[in-house]
């Protein structure tokens, strides 16, 4: 299984995240990737390959053009306005406020295009997000060219990014673009399986009204965990997408057995859907010691998870998402990939 990865991820390293009422070093940090790369080397995975330039055409097909322009120009506009620090949203439109007008002021634009203020933008964020997307596209092209599977070691992650908002450490939805590329390459039906602890709200939004992409997410119950306002079991899709959105919200302290039951149900639904290709949003923050999650999976469980996914026999693109127990993120990520290959 080939891995695609760009060193440009280092261009995005905010120095502050608002957590528990104080500013801390962000949980989503460059060192996460180093642990994954080290584990790939230890387990003798194929050489990591740089992805090449991003292709913006598939991105523009899914993502709001005004939002893309905002991401590209936000840092310049922020500094031109005399702002000294990193870009952090100070206010966002709420119930009963106007959302049909984009403010002119950069502070207002930030709030308009952001849905979670823990996510800061720096001078290198846009280029890092493009490099992350390039990795996802390279892995997708490998699978479209007959590889059984490929791994996009994306950073920053993407599954919380919607068509027109960033947050949850995510700016561009890598998994959604990968899935749509597969449909454009001839797959009549594609599935996105999101095993990240946090609900993939961005991916759900993008495909909620489409019948050709099934989205299934196993995640912490939004009554108790971010993103809070989406990810409930009764969100089933709309219009052509009715029935192709599957949410498995699980309570605090969920161990592997019930988590695996949800996974098996999602797999059965993907099979009955008739998916011809699969994108896995590969988050490993369901791990028992993850600092911002509350499931109780252990490292061997991720190996078994990969086996279950591998037994589907689908061409598969793995796209890296979350996982913040830094010293175990590499082991848990590679366990999924090894389990898949050994299925």
PLY file of the C-alpha trace (Angstrom):
ply
format ascii 1.0
element vertex 343
property float x
property float y
property float z
element edge 342
property int vertex1
property int vertex2
end_header
0.00 0.00 0.00
1.56 3.27 -1.13
1.53 6.28 1.19
1.24 9.85 -0.12
2.44 12.69 2.05
3.67 16.28 1.75
6.22 18.00 3.98
4.24 21.21 3.40
1.95 20.20 6.26
4.53 21.88 8.53
3.47 25.26 7.17
0.36 24.97 9.37
1.28 25.08 13.05
-0.89 27.42 15.10
0.61 28.25 18.46
-2.69 28.44 20.31
-5.96 26.56 20.66
-8.82 27.61 22.94
-9.52 24.59 25.16
-11.23 24.53 28.53
-11.21 28.30 28.72
-7.47 28.70 28.16
-5.04 28.78 25.28
-3.01 25.58 24.86
-0.73 24.13 22.20
-3.09 22.65 19.60
-3.75 18.92 19.86
-3.55 18.81 16.06
0.15 19.47 15.63
2.93 18.53 13.17
4.45 15.87 15.44
1.38 13.67 14.90
2.64 12.96 11.40
6.15 12.11 12.56
4.85 9.25 14.69
2.88 7.84 11.76
5.87 8.09 9.42
8.12 6.42 11.97
5.70 3.53 12.40
5.36 3.09 8.65
9.15 2.74 8.44
9.25 0.30 11.36
6.67 -1.92 9.68
8.43 -1.79 6.29
5.64 -0.08 4.39
6.49 1.10 0.85
8.38 4.34 0.43
6.36 7.44 1.13
5.71 9.45 -2.04
5.21 13.20 -2.45
1.85 13.89 -4.09
2.66 16.53 -6.69
0.55 19.67 -7.17
-3.09 19.87 -6.17
-5.76 19.76 -8.87
-8.25 22.46 -7.99
-10.94 21.36 -10.46
-12.31 18.57 -8.23
-12.13 20.91 -5.23
-14.05 23.70 -6.95
-16.72 21.19 -7.98
-17.66 20.61 -4.33
-16.56 23.67 -2.38
-18.09 27.15 -2.31
-15.96 29.57 -4.37
-16.31 32.38 -1.85
-15.03 30.09 0.88
-12.03 29.08 -1.21
-11.21 32.72 -1.87
-11.50 33.45 1.84
-9.06 30.68 2.77
-6.58 31.83 0.17
-6.64 35.50 1.14
-7.55 35.46 4.85
-4.00 35.84 6.19
-3.18 38.77 3.90
-6.47 40.48 4.77
-5.98 39.81 8.48
-2.53 41.38 8.50
-3.67 44.27 6.30
-6.29 45.05 8.94
-3.52 45.43 11.53
-4.22 42.22 13.43
-1.07 41.00 15.19
-1.86 37.40 16.12
-3.20 34.28 14.48
-6.70 34.21 12.98
-9.21 33.02 15.57
-12.96 33.50 15.17
-14.39 35.91 17.73
-18.04 35.62 16.76
-20.23 33.52 14.47
-23.77 33.99 13.12
-26.32 32.43 15.43
-30.03 31.57 15.28
-32.19 34.37 13.83
-29.20 36.27 12.41
-28.47 36.88 8.74
-26.36 34.25 6.99
-27.02 35.39 3.43
-24.62 38.36 3.56
-20.83 37.95 3.85
-19.33 40.78 5.94
-16.73 43.05 4.36
-14.59 43.25 7.51
-12.08 40.38 7.82
-13.08 39.72 11.45
-16.66 39.25 10.29
-15.60 37.04 7.39
-13.67 34.79 9.76
-16.77 34.21 11.88
-18.93 33.73 8.81
-16.72 30.98 7.39
-15.81 29.29 10.71
-17.87 26.91 12.83
-15.40 26.17 15.66
-13.06 28.71 17.21
-10.49 26.18 18.41
-9.18 26.18 14.83
-6.72 28.97 14.05
-5.40 30.07 10.66
-1.73 31.02 10.20
0.33 32.34 7.30
0.97 28.82 6.00
-2.47 27.27 6.53
-3.72 27.63 2.95
-0.66 26.02 1.39
-0.70 23.24 3.98
-4.38 22.56 3.29
-3.65 22.39 -0.45
-0.81 19.93 0.15
-3.10 17.78 2.28
-5.67 17.75 -0.51
-2.94 16.88 -3.02
-2.07 13.80 -0.95
-5.71 12.69 -0.93
-5.95 13.19 -4.68
-2.74 11.24 -5.33
-3.97 8.31 -3.25
-7.30 8.40 -5.06
-5.64 8.40 -8.46
-3.59 5.36 -7.40
-6.76 3.47 -6.55
-8.41 4.61 -9.77
-5.38 3.15 -11.55
-6.08 -0.31 -10.09
-4.22 -0.23 -6.75
-6.12 -2.23 -4.13
-5.62 0.58 -1.62
-3.60 3.71 -0.95
-3.03 5.85 2.14
-3.14 9.65 2.15
-1.30 10.88 5.23
-3.20 14.15 5.27
-2.51 17.02 7.58
-4.40 19.17 8.30
-7.33 16.76 8.37
-10.57 17.43 6.51
-13.78 15.70 7.56
-15.16 18.63 9.62
-14.80 21.06 6.70
-18.13 21.71 5.00
-18.79 23.27 1.62
-18.32 26.73 3.09
-16.94 26.50 6.64
-13.80 25.38 8.43
-13.41 24.09 11.98
-12.40 21.04 13.97
-8.83 21.52 12.66
-10.15 21.05 9.09
-10.11 23.44 6.12
-10.72 21.38 2.95
-12.63 18.11 2.98
-10.11 15.63 1.61
-12.31 12.54 1.97
-15.27 14.16 0.20
-13.16 15.22 -2.77
-11.63 11.72 -2.95
-15.10 10.14 -2.99
-16.36 12.50 -5.66
-13.29 11.84 -7.80
-14.11 8.13 -7.66
-17.64 8.82 -8.91
-16.25 10.96 -11.72
-13.96 8.08 -12.67
-16.88 5.74 -13.30
-17.88 4.32 -9.92
-21.67 4.47 -9.84
-21.74 4.16 -6.05
-19.07 5.07 -3.49
-19.09 4.78 0.30
-17.31 6.96 2.85
-16.72 5.17 6.16
-15.73 7.59 8.91
-14.16 5.84 11.92
-12.82 9.02 13.52
-14.13 9.52 17.06
-15.74 12.82 16.07
-18.64 12.93 13.63
-17.67 13.89 10.08
-20.13 16.73 9.86
-18.52 18.24 6.76
-18.68 15.02 4.77
-22.27 14.47 5.83
-23.27 17.95 4.66
-21.58 17.61 1.30
-23.29 14.31 0.40
-26.56 14.66 2.35
-28.68 15.07 -0.77
-26.78 12.72 -3.05
-27.76 9.14 -3.70
-24.49 7.99 -5.25
-22.36 8.39 -2.11
-23.22 6.62 1.14
-21.79 8.19 4.29
-21.45 6.15 7.49
-19.95 7.58 10.69
-19.22 5.91 14.06
-18.67 8.62 16.63
-19.18 10.05 20.09
-22.79 10.94 20.78
-23.27 14.62 19.86
-25.23 15.11 23.08
-21.86 14.80 24.77
-19.17 15.65 22.23
-18.13 17.97 19.40
-19.48 18.78 16.85
-22.56 18.69 19.16
-25.18 19.99 16.72
-25.06 17.23 14.11
-24.50 13.47 13.97
-27.70 12.05 15.44
-29.07 8.70 14.30
-32.20 10.22 12.74
-30.17 12.20 10.19
-30.73 9.90 7.22
-30.22 12.13 4.19
-32.65 14.12 2.07
-34.04 13.95 -1.45
-31.94 11.64 -3.60
-29.79 11.02 -0.52
-32.61 9.70 1.67
-31.30 6.59 3.42
-27.68 7.05 2.35
-26.56 8.84 5.53
-25.86 6.53 8.48
-24.86 7.81 11.91
-23.82 5.56 14.81
-23.57 7.83 17.87
-22.17 5.93 20.87
-21.99 6.92 24.56
-18.97 7.73 26.74
-16.67 4.81 27.65
-17.78 2.67 24.71
-15.39 -0.34 24.42
-14.53 -2.18 21.24
-17.30 -4.81 21.23
-20.24 -2.40 20.73
-18.09 -0.18 18.53
-17.34 -3.19 16.33
-21.06 -4.02 16.18
-21.66 -0.57 14.75
-18.80 -1.11 12.29
-20.26 -4.44 11.16
-23.66 -2.86 10.62
-22.08 -0.05 8.59
-20.16 -2.60 6.52
-23.34 -4.58 5.86
-25.10 -1.40 4.75
-22.19 -0.47 2.46
-22.41 -3.90 0.86
-26.17 -3.72 0.38
-25.78 -0.22 -1.05
-23.62 -1.74 -3.77
-20.57 0.47 -3.27
-17.90 -0.06 -5.90
-15.19 1.85 -4.03
-14.55 2.99 -0.47
-13.02 6.03 1.21
-12.08 5.60 4.87
-11.80 8.71 7.01
-9.08 7.20 9.16
-9.17 8.85 12.57
-7.71 6.90 15.48
-8.97 9.12 18.30
-11.33 6.36 19.46
-8.22 5.15 21.32
-8.67 4.76 25.07
-6.09 7.39 26.05
-6.90 10.06 23.49
-6.98 13.42 25.32
-10.09 14.84 23.60
-12.22 11.71 23.17
-14.07 9.18 25.34
-14.11 5.75 23.66
-12.04 2.85 25.00
-10.53 1.12 21.97
-7.06 -0.37 22.44
-4.30 -0.65 19.85
-5.05 -4.29 18.83
-8.65 -3.26 18.17
-7.50 -1.04 15.31
-5.86 -4.07 13.68
-9.14 -5.97 13.87
-11.00 -2.94 12.52
-8.71 -2.90 9.50
-9.33 -6.62 8.93
-13.09 -6.10 8.91
-12.78 -3.27 6.41
-10.37 -5.28 4.26
-12.75 -8.22 4.04
-15.14 -6.03 2.05
-12.75 -6.40 -0.88
-13.35 -2.87 -2.16
-10.78 -0.55 -3.75
-10.03 1.68 -0.78
-8.59 5.15 -0.21
-7.50 5.78 3.38
-7.49 9.47 4.30
-5.91 10.51 7.61
-8.13 12.43 10.00
-7.75 12.71 13.80
-5.88 10.97 16.61
-4.27 12.97 19.40
-2.66 10.44 21.76
0.61 11.43 20.13
2.81 8.51 21.12
0.24 5.94 19.93
-1.11 7.66 16.83
1.43 5.92 14.61
0.85 2.44 16.03
-2.93 2.76 15.85
-2.96 4.19 12.33
-0.62 1.57 10.89
-2.51 -1.18 12.73
-5.59 -0.32 10.66
-3.58 -0.45 7.44
-1.88 -3.73 8.38
-5.18 -5.30 9.37
-6.63 -4.29 6.03
-3.74 -5.80 4.08
-3.85 -9.03 6.10
-7.62 -9.52 5.80
0 1
1 2
2 3
3 4
4 5
5 6
6 7
7 8
8 9
9 10
10 11
11 12
12 13
13 14
14 15
15 16
16 17
17 18
18 19
19 20
20 21
21 22
22 23
23 24
24 25
25 26
26 27
27 28
28 29
29 30
30 31
31 32
32 33
33 34
34 35
35 36
36 37
37 38
38 39
39 40
40 41
41 42
42 43
43 44
44 45
45 46
46 47
47 48
48 49
49 50
50 51
51 52
52 53
53 54
54 55
55 56
56 57
57 58
58 59
59 60
60 61
61 62
62 63
63 64
64 65
65 66
66 67
67 68
68 69
69 70
70 71
71 72
72 73
73 74
74 75
75 76
76 77
77 78
78 79
79 80
80 81
81 82
82 83
83 84
84 85
85 86
86 87
87 88
88 89
89 90
90 91
91 92
92 93
93 94
94 95
95 96
96 97
97 98
98 99
99 100
100 101
101 102
102 103
103 104
104 105
105 106
106 107
107 108
108 109
109 110
110 111
111 112
112 113
113 114
114 115
115 116
116 117
117 118
118 119
119 120
120 121
121 122
122 123
123 124
124 125
125 126
126 127
127 128
128 129
129 130
130 131
131 132
132 133
133 134
134 135
135 136
136 137
137 138
138 139
139 140
140 141
141 142
142 143
143 144
144 145
145 146
146 147
147 148
148 149
149 150
150 151
151 152
152 153
153 154
154 155
155 156
156 157
157 158
158 159
159 160
160 161
161 162
162 163
163 164
164 165
165 166
166 167
167 168
168 169
169 170
170 171
171 172
172 173
173 174
174 175
175 176
176 177
177 178
178 179
179 180
180 181
181 182
182 183
183 184
184 185
185 186
186 187
187 188
188 189
189 190
190 191
191 192
192 193
193 194
194 195
195 196
196 197
197 198
198 199
199 200
200 201
201 202
202 203
203 204
204 205
205 206
206 207
207 208
208 209
209 210
210 211
211 212
212 213
213 214
214 215
215 216
216 217
217 218
218 219
219 220
220 221
221 222
222 223
223 224
224 225
225 226
226 227
227 228
228 229
229 230
230 231
231 232
232 233
233 234
234 235
235 236
236 237
237 238
238 239
239 240
240 241
241 242
242 243
243 244
244 245
245 246
246 247
247 248
248 249
249 250
250 251
251 252
252 253
253 254
254 255
255 256
256 257
257 258
258 259
259 260
260 261
261 262
262 263
263 264
264 265
265 266
266 267
267 268
268 269
269 270
270 271
271 272
272 273
273 274
274 275
275 276
276 277
277 278
278 279
279 280
280 281
281 282
282 283
283 284
284 285
285 286
286 287
287 288
288 289
289 290
290 291
291 292
292 293
293 294
294 295
295 296
296 297
297 298
298 299
299 300
300 301
301 302
302 303
303 304
304 305
305 306
306 307
307 308
308 309
309 310
310 311
311 312
312 313
313 314
314 315
315 316
316 317
317 318
318 319
319 320
320 321
321 322
322 323
323 324
324 325
325 326
326 327
327 328
328 329
329 330
330 331
331 332
332 333
333 334
334 335
335 336
336 337
337 338
338 339
339 340
340 341
341 342
